[in-house]
Amino acid sequence: MIIDAHQHFWNYDPSRHTWINDTMSVLKRDFLPADLDSVLSANGVDGTIAVQVETSLSETEFLLRLAQFSKKIFGVVGWIDLTAPDIETQLHTCVSLPKLCGFRHIVQDEPDDTYLLREDVIRGIRAVGGCGFTYDILIYPRQLPAAIELVSRCEKQKFVLDHCAKPFLKTRQFKPWASQIRELAQSPNVFCKLSGLVTEADWRSWQPADFLPCLDLVVEAFGPSRLMFGSDWPVCLLAGEYRQVKELIANYLRQFPANERRLIFGGVAAQFYGIVEHSE
């Protein structure tokens, strides 16, 4: 079973999706399961993990409604207010929701680079894990030190790092990102998504070789048993078609045994998110 561990849906609203600026006109429309289904079929992908893009409870409800009627949405990573005083109560009501497997907050937009170390945030993340949910870490490189400390303080929580923490592929400045990724990967409860990389490179002129330093480092640090492929569709359309994104990772992984490729293209995501066989 091939799983895309990271993609998004939305009904485009410029008042809500303010992060989609004028350089991203290709994203200024609705993206729904009907738009993705044929793309998945053409690329041999069985299903996906739909990940939140808005910080609202209605976003989680929106994704769960889509998942209810789509067999290709294997799981949903929603949003919840980690700092809510009643977060445990909220989470207990979520446990029975079909296909809800984890949560994410858009930490990269937080002005405080130590946001993840706030006591109320850590309490919220521990509560997420206590109810059996995963947590996606979405950060920029400057926030890696906080992420490293966070995971050391939440050893029982299952974490996955989105987009390899968005390394500076355009400028090829991999320090201190590289050493911090290695340090983060020392925590066995942290996984990593090979996702969102083409949009960190030059959108119009990237070449596969541009990603080798990043891919080599991340694969060495985490190993195939803690890595998962993600397209970041439709955001990836800023820099390439779905096929190009999948082929970028598939071509790189040709040097690895078939069993390791299967792990990265679905096995790890299925285990991490607790996915059962949904495909027909």
C-alpha angles and dihedrals in degrees: 000000000000113000129190100214097197132039139124144225131197146161098230115243117166091207091058103030095055092149088072099086132183092278089061101059092141088068096051096102140065118290113194138158092272088060093051103039096079091044091054092048092049090052098043095247117147100198149332149231109239111215129199124253099179129065097230138099088234088064091060091048090049093053093046091052090052091047091051090065100033123076089192094064101083096175145000130224104199138176131259131170101259090194097053112125090224097045093126090056091047092049094050089058089053098053094084096046109116116244095003102130108156152349140242138190122201094243092165088074095053112108091214109076089201094055091120090061096057109120093232090051093049090048089052094049091049088052090051090056093043089062092049098257128136125231126221115211112215110184146136121243092262089063095054095097090059091047091052091054092043095057091047088057094046102047095158095052120098108229132183123193111224120222094354087283090296102279120209097261095160094059096028090227101153098164127127089002093073097053091043092052089052090051093048091049091057087077104085092208091066123090129180137220121224089215143113094031103122091061090054089057128064102299095215106034110028119140128200090249090063090072100048097094091051097043093045092052097045094046090049092048101045104021124216093287091067101038131090135184119241128176099201086216128206093018088058089066087080088073108015150348122274090255092056093050093049093044091050091062095035093053092048091050094053088094090064129078118269093249091057092048090052090053093054094043096052117324096083094044091050091052096041097048095034094241120180124199105289101156121103 
